[in-house]
C-alpha cells in the first residue's frame, strides 16, 4: 500500500532525515520534506488508517485462531507467531509516527492499543508511549517461540522476529537487549550472510538474497504500484521511458559522505545520474533493481517497479550491534562496524580507540539510504 511500506512510510523517514532533497516542489510528498503539516492540510492520515487496517487483519486472524484452538484444532503456531510479530512491527511504526520518543517522554500519549475487533463507532483512547512499547515487546516475546528457525521467503520467521526486537530495543535505548537480539540473528550463519563487495550492487536485482531477513513480495500486475511506486519516487526524472518523476534525490551532504575516499565505495553502484547534471549521481535505484535506463527489477522483466521491499536486512543487525556494544565493548563494536564499513575500501578500519557514535551513524546512513531509517535515527538520538 502506498501509505505504508509500499512508499510513504519509507519516504517519511528519508524526506525528513536530511540525506534526501527535492529538486522541485509540487511533484508529490514534498510536504514531508518541508515539514508542512496541519490537521487540515497534508495530514498524511493514510499512515493511521492503513496501519490500523493491517492491525485489524492481524487481530481478526488471532481471534479466529483462538476460536479454532479452543475447539481443539492445532497447527496454527506459525500463523499465530507471524501475526503477533507483524502486529508488533505495526505498533512500533505507529508509535514512532504519532508518539514522543521513548527516551524523551515515555509517559506521553502514544497511540490506542487495539487488540480485538471494534465496532464502527468505537473511540479508543490513546495509550502512553510506555504502554505501547510494552505491548510491542509482549507480542514479540509471545510470537518468537511459535516461529520456525528456517528461512521462508516472504514470510516472518524466528529471526525476523528477533531482528525487529533488536530495532525496537535500540530505539528504547536498551542496548544489552538490542545487542543480544542482533547477535542472535548474526549468528544464524547457515541462513544469512553479508553480501560481498563484489555482489552488493547486484543483490538489489534479486529476490530473497543472503542478507534478506524479511522482505515484502511485490508481483507485477498484483500489488505493483506502477508509476506511484517507491522506486519511481527515488529515480531520475529524465532517464528512459519509465515515467519516473524523480521526486527526491540525494543531498550534497550525503553524497560527500558516500564519496569519501574517492570512488571506492561499492554502494555508489546503485546510484544513478540525477536531473541536476550529467555527472551528479544522486538518484537511488535500490527499488528499481538496476540503474539502467529500463531497469530489469528483481522479476527479470521490463516492469521496473515490481521490486520486493526489503524491510529488514542483515547489515542493519551489524550496525545495531556496533551501536549497542560501543560503550560496553568498543573492540567488538569496531569489528561489527568494519564488516559494513569495508564496503568503502578507501576508509581506514575503525578500532576500539577510534570508533565513535558519529562514525556508526554515518555508516548507517550510507548503508540504509533510501530504506526508511534516517529520520527515526535522528529522533531517537535527539
Beta strands, then each sheet from edge to edge (+ up, - down):
strand 1: 20-22
strand 2: 212-216
strand 3: 248-250
strand 4: 271-272
strand 5: 283-284
strand 6: 309-313
sheet 1: 1+ 3-
sheet 2: 2+ 6-
sheet 3: 4+ 5-
end
